[in-house]
Amino acid sequence: MAAPTSVIGPEGQRITRDTLPPANTKRWVIRRKAEVVAAVRGGLLTLEEACERYILTVEEFQSWQRAIEQHGLPGLRTTRLQEYRPGTLRDPAIRSF
């Protein structure tokens, strides 16, 4: 079976290989991470192709995938990552100095 020529992205848009984030992407915003995850899930790219193209480890890609599965797109926010990691939720009333 041939790989699809497009998949539906996180915002409902059609993603093709040409519309994926550039291979030299350095700034990984939520939308770009989600597009790469959608491309792999939909068969547009293999996991190996995605990791090679974007210089990602399998673990890094899988962490994006888990974040989406468990928390949706907000789970991909790097500034909020701690809030979603098990055992790292803190009571906001307790401050550490």
Secondary structure in CASP SS format (residue, H / E / C, confidence):
PFRMAT SS
TARGET T0000
AUTHOR 0000-0000-0000
METHOD secondary structure of the structure
MODEL  1
M C 1.00
A C 1.00
A C 1.00
P C 1.00
T C 1.00
S C 1.00
V E 1.00
I E 1.00
G C 1.00
P C 1.00
E C 1.00
G C 1.00
Q C 1.00
R E 1.00
I E 1.00
T C 1.00
R H 1.00
D H 1.00
T H 1.00
L C 1.00
P C 1.00
P C 1.00
A C 1.00
N C 1.00
T C 1.00
K C 1.00
R C 1.00
W C 1.00
V C 1.00
I H 1.00
R H 1.00
R H 1.00
K H 1.00
A H 1.00
E H 1.00
V H 1.00
V H 1.00
A H 1.00
A H 1.00
V H 1.00
R H 1.00
G C 1.00
G C 1.00
L C 1.00
L C 1.00
T C 1.00
L H 1.00
E H 1.00
E H 1.00
A H 1.00
C H 1.00
E H 1.00
R H 1.00
Y H 1.00
I C 1.00
L C 1.00
T C 1.00
V H 1.00
E H 1.00
E H 1.00
F H 1.00
Q H 1.00
S H 1.00
W H 1.00
Q H 1.00
R H 1.00
A H 1.00
I H 1.00
E H 1.00
Q H 1.00
H H 1.00
G C 1.00
L H 1.00
P H 1.00
G H 1.00
L H 1.00
R C 1.00
T H 1.00
T H 1.00
R H 1.00
L H 1.00
Q H 1.00
E H 1.00
Y H 1.00
R C 1.00
P C 1.00
G C 1.00
T C 1.00
L C 1.00
R C 1.00
D C 1.00
P C 1.00
A C 1.00
I C 1.00
R C 1.00
S C 1.00
F C 1.00
END
